[in-house]
């Protein structure tokens, strides 16, 4: 007996209503994150950063309290002169909290720098935390003694950042310049050695030093150069990512606070 064909029509496709649980996708193809989730994540990161900073800087809450009281008091004094202390009270509280947050951010940043200074990979950690379109390739050249050269591509051009023994890294920089000169053409190449000696850039000033370099390329030129640099390839040295005392890696919360 021949089988009969099913007469059931396929269910029509329906549009997702407002109550649909399907995740929304952004332009980058990743699920969108709600504002409330972002706020919770940020607060969690700030809390983690505070705990880590307080562990190394027990005076942190006192400095924050002094900043809050000082700024709030100044605003209230001005309000009293205008005869409206209660009207300016919310502004005084808001500005005081902002001052405390600035103090927290600065001391968190200083604490993080003190922990990584002098360790292998410290310069790479700073470079990877810079704001803006900076394409960092860490450990493009190095020695068994953990001297290293990191390559940064950005609007200034190519920046080679060396950390370690000045005598040894000098040869590494020259070698890397010869290697990339084949593909970068007339693109400016800067070299920086991290350290506290004359002619070197201290670790805590590395980020600002790089970002103050002149802008020689536009966005399209950076993208084009990036493709050529990717084609260049090359071995990468095993430089630690985000050094911390005792072998611990830098947490996400500390990186976030350092960028603020």
PERARA-V76190 format. One record per residue. N is the residue number from 0. PSI is psi in whole degrees, 0 to 359 (999 if undefined). Layout:
<<N	PSI> <N	PSI>>
//
This chain:
<<0	130> <1	141> <2	142> <3	147> <4	144> <5	137> <6	4> <7	122> <8	144> <9	144> <10	132> <11	145> <12	133> <13	149> <14	149> <15	127> <16	185> <17	332> <18	7> <19	143> <20	2> <21	136> <22	138> <23	144> <24	135> <25	184> <26	333> <27	3> <28	359> <29	151> <30	139> <31	145> <32	129> <33	160> <34	320> <35	321> <36	320> <37	318> <38	316> <39	319> <40	317> <41	316> <42	322> <43	319> <44	318> <45	318> <46	317> <47	317> <48	321> <49	314> <50	316> <51	320> <52	318> <53	326> <54	325> <55	350> <56	78> <57	340> <58	1> <59	309> <60	328> <61	318> <62	320> <63	319> <64	318> <65	318> <66	317> <67	310> <68	317> <69	312> <70	316> <71	321> <72	319> <73	317> <74	318> <75	325> <76	318> <77	320> <78	322> <79	321> <80	328> <81	359> <82	25> <83	62> <84	321> <85	326> <86	325> <87	357> <88	313> <89	322> <90	319> <91	317> <92	317> <93	313> <94	325> <95	317> <96	322> <97	318> <98	319> <99	322> <100	321> <101	316> <102	317> <103	314> <104	316> <105	316> <106	328> <107	318> <108	314> <109	321> <110	319> <111	317> <112	320> <113	327> <114	326> <115	344> <116	132> <117	357> <118	150> <119	132> <120	0> <121	318> <122	320> <123	321> <124	317> <125	314> <126	320> <127	343> <128	4> <129	144> <130	147> <131	184> <132	83> <133	124> <134	105> <135	128> <136	105> <137	144> <138	43> <139	343> <140	151> <141	179> <142	165> <143	340> <144	10> <145	21> <146	145> <147	154> <148	129> <149	143> <150	131> <151	130> <152	128> <153	192> <154	327> <155	333> <156	229> <157	129> <158	122> <159	120> <160	121> <161	143> <162	139> <163	203> <164	123> <165	324> <166	319> <167	321> <168	339> <169	317> <170	325> <171	319> <172	315> <173	320> <174	317> <175	324> <176	316> <177	324> <178	316> <179	344> <180	337> <181	335> <182	343> <183	347> <184	234> <185	9> <186	132> <187	140> <188	119> <189	148> <190	138> <191	135> <192	126> <193	131> <194	181> <195	3> <196	172> <197	135> <198	357> <199	165> <200	121> <201	150> <202	319> <203	343> <204	2> <205	313> <206	310> <207	326> <208	315> <209	318> <210	345> <211	355> <212	149> <213	147> <214	108> <215	344> <216	152> <217	179> <218	319> <219	320> <220	324> <221	317> <222	316> <223	316> <224	325> <225	320> <226	320> <227	322> <228	324> <229	322> <230	333> <231	322> <232	217> <233	155> <234	150> <235	133> <236	147> <237	73> <238	132> <239	141> <240	114> <241	68> <242	148> <243	153> <244	142> <245	14> <246	3> <247	147> <248	153> <249	132> <250	164> <251	320> <252	322> <253	323> <254	319> <255	316> <256	328> <257	332> <258	348> <259	999>>
//
